[in-house]
Amino acid sequence: MHTTDLRENQTKDSLEEDPLISIIIVNYNGIKFIKRCLNSVLNSDYPNFEVIFVDNASIDDSYELVKGSFSFDARLRIIRIAENLGSPESRNIGARNAKGDLLVFLDNDTEVNRSWLKEMVKVFLFDSTIGAAQCKIIQLYNQRLIDSAGQYIDFLGYGHPRSNEEDKGQYNRVEDVFYADGAALIIRRLVCNQVSLNNSLFDADYFPVYADDLDLCWRVRLRGYRVVFIPTSVVYHARTAANLYKLSSRLIFSHAKNRIMTLIKNYSLKNLAKYMPLLLFWETVRAVILLNSKPDHSIAILKAILWNLKNLKKTWKKRLIVQQFIRRVPDSYIMKYMVKFTPITLYHNFKKYYSSSS
């Protein structure tokens, strides 16, 4: 069952000066953003990088635009997928084709600062215990505001991002976060080999999106590596899905399904038994609350619970890989980077992210 190339030697790798960086950009109908994104990336002032553009069966001519405008650049490789495989599996395809010592996963609705790669490499060269990291992500259309300065979860897996704050320098230091935002996520090649599941860095069952970055970084932490925020590596992001009220029921289903699956795979058995019943209780409460105002969301949440029950055997097989082959540290090491769960905090976050007017 376990086919992943895990390196049992836990010696942290040392990067050479100016290591090769593979920048993986997954695109699905990104014609509004992709030209500006690639222009900014290809203008980076770092001397040694490649760009792997993975088009996920786009139908908006964004693939044709990239092929016509950028195929002359030898640093760019274009991969066309015949069907929409979702973000996680598309990222896996990019990773399997990458040659770099560091892999960067970048959303297609981003633009980057010219020095973003140089600043990123400085941190990874300085500290070999860092397995993964995220850039400082600023809102593209209001560059006074932080889009993401690090991602956190509570004990039930609900998100507590540092976002939508005015950037006053309050996060201008390298520091540990629970997980790196997938809009601009960096990981070492060596760590990829150690935390993959069945030769896949991201879990394809997180189709189409959401929490695949959380799941990956949880495994990075379980392996004993740090996950950090790098404030000097700056990326601008046109995030379009911060408001849960406006999401389709399909994406709400994905949100809930993937949160439950992440806890099943990554917690110790003791903590899984402790926190999973609480999560299922609060998800049911959330579904009941939404029954009048967003009945499609309510049904989606209940379907997500049923999906996890139906697919428990498959998820449990992945859990065995995580617990037996990837884990090197106890949950206590992981949970100190989590936010303490309280019903009041959950209620306020629920109101914040379900505001119909925002």
C-alpha positions, -999 to +999 in steps of 0.1 A: +000+000+000+028+024+009+046+033-023+059+068-014+096+075-017+102+084+020+138+091+030+142+077+065+174+098+070+161+128+089+191+149+082+180+184+070+191+192+035+214+222+028+206+242-003+234+254-026+236+291-034+210+301-060+192+267-060+168+260-088+132+270-080+102+255-098+072+278-098+040+258-105+010+278-116-023+260-121-047+277-144-085+273-149-102+300-169-078+326-157-077+348-187-084+379-166-052+375-146-028+351-162-009+375-185-001+399-157+008+370-134+033+354-158+048+388-168+055+395-131+069+360-124+092+360-155+105+395-145+117+381-111+153+392-104+163+357-092+187+340-117+177+303-115+140+294-119+116+275-141+078+281-145+055+251-150+021+263-163-005+236-158-038+244-176-067+226-162-089+222-193-097+259-195-124+270-220-118+308-219-088+310-243-063+315-214-043+285-225-041+298-261-031+332-247-002+318-227+009+296-255+009+325-280+024+351-257+050+332-236+060+299-253+092+317-266+106+319-230+127+288-223+121+291-186+084+283-192+069+248-197+033+245-206+012+214-197-023+210-210-048+187-191-077+173-211-102+175-183-107+195-151-089+174-124-092+201-097-065+221-081-048+194-059-042+169-087-032+196-111-006+208-086+006+172-084+011+171-121+032+203-119+052+189-090+060+156-109+074+177-137+094+200-115+132+199-113+138+225-086+152+222-051+123+244-039+088+241-053+065+272-053+028+268-058+013+301-070-023+309-078-030+323-113-047+355-099-014+367-084+014+391-092+048+391-075+074+415-063+106+414-084+127+403-054+102+377-040+123+347-049+156+361-036+139+369-003+124+335-001+157+317-008+175+337+020+152+322+046+155+286+033+193+289+031+195+302+066+174+276+084+173+240+071+146+230+097+121+250+076+101+225+054+075+249+040+066+285+040+043+311+026+049+346+012+034+378+025+002+381+004-012+415-001-046+423-017-040+431-054-067+458-056-061+474-022-024+471-015-028+486+020-045+455+031-031+421+040-047+392+021-028+365+041+000+368+067-002+332+078-029+306+083-041+290+115-067+266+126-084+257+159-086+222+173-116+214+151-100+225+119-118+258+114-097+285+098-083+316+116-063+335+090-044+367+096-061+386+068-081+418+059-059+439+081-042+471+072-005+464+067+013+484+094+043+462+097+028+441+125+039+409+108+073+419+095+092+390+109+098+354+100+076+333+123+059+300+126+024+296+113+003+265+113+001+262+076+010+281+044-016+297+022-018+277-011-019+310-030+018+313-025+033+282-009+069+270-009+082+236+000+116+218-001+120+190-026+134+168+001+103+174+022+081+166-007+096+131-008+091+126+029+054+137+032+038+125+000+009+101+000+011+074-027+035+095-047+012+125-046+021+157-027-015+169-026-045+146-019-066+145-051-097+137-030-097+174-020-113+180-054-119+206-066-103+230-040-099+239-003-077+226+026-052+207+004-026+233+016-037+227+052-034+189+048+000+192+032+014+215+058+000+194+086+020+164+072+051+187+070+047+195+107+041+159+116+074+151+099+091+175+123+097+205+100+087+241+106+062+260+085+069+297+084+057+331+071+082+351+051+073+388+052+099+400+028+087+378-001+057+397-013+029+385-036-003+403-046-035+383-047-070+390-062-087+366-039-123+361-050-138+336-025-134+350+011-172+353+016-188+319+022-223+333+017-215+339-020-200+304-026-218+278-046-232+248-027-205+227-045-177+247-029-194+247+005-195+209+002-158+209-006-151+231+024-168+209+049-158+175+033-121+184+033-121+198+069-135+165+082-111+144+061-081+164+072-087+157+109-093+120+102-060+116+084-037+137+107-048+136+143-036+109+167-063+084+175-068+099+210-073+134+196-094+122+167-118+106+192-118+138+212-123+164+185-142+146+157-175+143+176-173+180+184-166+189+148-195+168+135-218+184+162-208+220+151-211+212+114-246+199+121-255+230+141-241+251+112-264+232+088-294+238+110-287+275+113-284+279+075-315+259+067-337+290+063-313+315+048-291+292+027-308+258+024-285+246-004-255+253+019-272+234+047-277+203+024-241+206+012-228+204+047-249+173+055-237+157+023-201+164+033-206+145+065-222+116+046-194+116+021-168+111+048-188+082+063-191+066+029-154+070+021-140+063+056-122+032+045-103+050+018-094+079+040-084+055+068-058+039+045-042+073+039-044+079+076-023+047+082+004+060+059+005+094+077+006+079+112+030+050+105+054+063+079+052+102+079+046+111+116+078+118+136+065+141+163+035+139+187+003+160+184+015+182+213+042+195+190+016+204+163-012+217+185+009+245+201+006+263+167-032+260+167-058+285+180-078+274+210-114+265+200-143+284+217-179+285+206-179+323+208-149+326+184-166+301+161-198+322+162-180+354+154-161+338+125-194+323+112-210+358+112-179+373+096-176+349+067-214+345+062-222+382+060-244+386+029-234+423+026-196+418+025 
